[in-house]
Amino acid sequence: MNELSKVVNAQLQQAAENLVRNRLMSDEFLDFVQENTKPLDTLMAYYKCAIMEVETKFKVLNEQFSLEYDRNPIESIKTRVKSLDGIVRKVRRKNIPLTLSAIEQNINDIAGIRVVCSFPEDIYLLADCLLQQDDIRLIEQKDYIKHPKENGYRSLHLIVAVPIFLQNEKREMKVVPAWQMRNYSIHRNKRKMNRSFWMCWDCNAAGAHR
């Protein structure tokens, strides 16, 4: 049985490698990477800068609440930039032209921040505080706290634009914050499904009041 399992696993691994090679490592994709290595690295660096801008805003708000109210509404913050494989898969799935400008315009979740809170009131409070800042522009909002998904997932999803200040220019970048419910986050971590693509505020209460 062990030998059979090894054979099956080897076949599955080979099939996966072939899938990646055929779908991702196409001539078009390889040409794109070769021609855009430096611009692509630069764009990913811009997204990292945008994440740092938004993450700093949350840390400042959390520190202020700690000083004024002796409590921290934010339990944890995690950030990520979507991998190149993930970007290409989405490009193919959404039939987006394989150009940097098309990727930046049509893929909103390249830069993600997940913020975990204990209570829905803190989620809405932090969201309001963020959106009141004059350098933040709201692009889209989805409220899965008031309208939970069928699997029980409850969070507040935002897509925001934030400026980053470079040596000779100011550039607006999109960041996806996702505040998720704490109990859902714990459950998902236990199942090794720790994937976040929106900046979500998590809460663990049954009801949501604004």
C-alpha positions in Angstrom: 0.0 0.0 0.0 2.9 2.4 0.8 4.4 1.7 -2.6 1.1 2.3 -4.3 0.7 5.6 -2.4 4.2 6.7 -3.5 3.3 5.9 -7.1 0.0 7.8 -6.9 1.7 10.8 -5.2 4.4 10.9 -7.8 1.8 10.8 -10.6 -0.2 13.6 -9.0 3.0 15.7 -8.5 3.9 15.2 -12.2 0.4 16.1 -13.3 0.6 19.3 -11.2 4.0 20.2 -12.6 2.7 19.7 -16.1 -0.3 21.9 -15.4 1.9 24.7 -14.1 4.3 24.3 -17.1 1.5 24.3 -19.6 -0.6 27.0 -18.1 1.8 29.3 -16.4 5.1 28.6 -18.1 3.8 29.4 -21.6 6.0 31.2 -24.1 3.8 34.3 -23.5 4.3 34.2 -19.8 8.0 33.6 -20.0 8.4 36.4 -22.5 6.4 38.7 -20.2 8.6 37.9 -17.2 11.8 38.3 -19.2 10.8 41.6 -20.6 9.3 43.0 -17.4 11.5 41.7 -14.6 12.6 45.0 -13.3 9.2 46.8 -13.9 7.5 43.9 -12.2 9.8 44.0 -9.2 9.2 47.7 -9.0 5.5 47.3 -9.1 5.6 44.6 -6.3 7.8 47.0 -4.3 5.1 49.7 -4.7 2.5 47.3 -3.4 4.7 46.5 -0.4 5.1 50.3 0.3 1.3 50.7 0.1 0.8 47.9 2.6 3.3 49.6 5.0 1.3 52.8 4.7 -2.0 51.2 5.7 -0.5 48.9 8.3 1.1 51.9 10.0 -2.3 53.6 10.1 -3.8 50.7 11.9 -0.9 50.5 14.4 -1.2 54.2 15.1 -5.0 53.8 15.8 -4.4 50.8 18.0 -1.8 52.7 20.0 -4.1 55.6 20.4 -6.9 53.4 21.7 -4.5 51.8 24.1 -3.5 55.2 25.6 -7.0 56.7 25.7 -9.2 53.7 26.5 -6.7 51.2 28.0 -7.6 48.6 25.4 -6.4 47.4 22.0 -9.2 46.9 19.4 -6.8 45.0 17.1 -5.7 41.5 18.1 -3.4 40.9 15.2 -2.4 42.2 11.8 -1.0 40.1 8.9 0.0 41.3 5.5 0.8 39.7 2.1 1.6 40.5 -1.5 0.1 38.1 -3.9 2.7 35.7 -5.5 3.5 35.9 -9.2 1.9 32.5 -9.7 -1.3 33.7 -8.0 -1.3 36.8 -10.2 -0.9 34.8 -13.4 -3.6 32.4 -12.4 -6.0 35.3 -11.9 -4.9 36.8 -15.2 -5.8 33.6 -17.0 -9.0 33.0 -15.1 -10.3 36.6 -15.7 -8.9 36.7 -19.2 -6.9 39.9 -18.4 -4.2 41.0 -20.9 -0.8 40.0 -19.7 0.6 43.6 -19.3 1.6 45.4 -16.1 -1.0 48.2 -16.6 -3.8 45.7 -17.1 -2.7 43.7 -14.0 -2.6 46.9 -11.9 -5.9 48.1 -13.2 -7.9 44.8 -13.0 -6.5 42.9 -10.1 -7.5 44.5 -6.8 -6.1 42.1 -4.3 -2.4 42.0 -5.0 -1.8 43.9 -1.7 -3.7 42.5 1.3 -4.0 43.2 5.0 -5.9 41.1 7.5 -6.9 42.8 10.7 -8.4 40.6 13.5 -10.6 42.3 16.1 -12.7 40.9 19.0 -15.9 42.8 18.5 -17.9 44.1 15.5 -18.2 47.5 17.0 -14.4 47.8 16.8 -14.5 46.7 13.2 -16.8 49.5 12.2 -15.0 52.0 14.4 -11.6 51.2 12.8 -13.1 51.3 9.3 -14.6 54.7 9.9 -11.4 56.0 11.3 -9.5 54.7 8.3 -11.9 56.1 5.7 -12.0 59.5 7.4 -8.3 60.0 6.7 -7.9 62.4 3.8 -5.4 60.3 1.9 -7.6 57.2 1.8 -10.0 56.7 -1.1 -12.7 54.0 -0.8 -13.1 51.9 -4.0 -15.4 49.1 -2.8 -16.9 47.8 0.3 -18.5 44.4 1.1 -20.1 43.8 4.5 -20.2 40.1 5.4 -20.9 41.0 9.0 -24.4 42.3 8.4 -24.8 39.8 5.5 -22.7 36.7 6.4 -21.8 34.1 3.9 -23.5 30.7 4.0 -20.4 29.1 5.6 -20.6 31.5 8.5 -17.8 33.8 7.3 -18.3 37.3 8.8 -16.0 40.1 7.9 -15.8 43.6 6.5 -14.0 43.8 3.1 -12.7 47.1 1.7 -10.7 48.0 -1.3 -9.0 51.3 -0.8 -6.5 53.4 -2.6 -3.6 55.0 -0.7 -0.8 57.2 -1.9 2.9 56.3 -1.6 5.5 59.0 -1.8 8.5 58.1 -3.9 11.6 60.0 -4.7 10.1 62.1 -7.5 6.5 61.3 -7.5 3.3 60.4 -5.5 1.6 57.2 -6.7 -1.8 55.8 -5.7 -1.9 52.1 -5.0 -4.8 49.7 -4.2 -4.8 47.8 -1.0 -7.3 45.2 0.1 -7.9 45.3 3.9 -10.0 42.4 5.4 -11.2 42.5 8.9 -12.4 38.9 9.7 -14.2 37.4 12.7 -11.7 36.1 15.3 -13.4 32.8 15.8 -13.6 32.2 12.0 -9.9 33.0 11.7 -8.9 30.5 14.4 -11.1 27.9 12.8 -9.5 28.5 9.4 -6.0 28.4 10.9 -6.6 25.1 12.4 -7.7 23.8 9.0 -4.6 25.2 7.4 -6.7 27.5 5.2 -4.9 30.7 6.2 -5.5 32.6 2.9 -6.5 36.3 3.1 -7.0 38.6 0.1 -9.1 41.4 1.5 -8.2 43.7 4.4 -10.8 42.3 6.8 -11.9 43.1 10.3 -12.6 39.9 12.2 -15.1 39.8 15.0 -16.4 37.0 17.2 -19.8 38.4 18.4 -23.1 37.1 17.1 -24.6 40.4 16.2 -23.3 43.6 14.6 -24.2 47.1 15.5 -23.0 50.3 14.1 
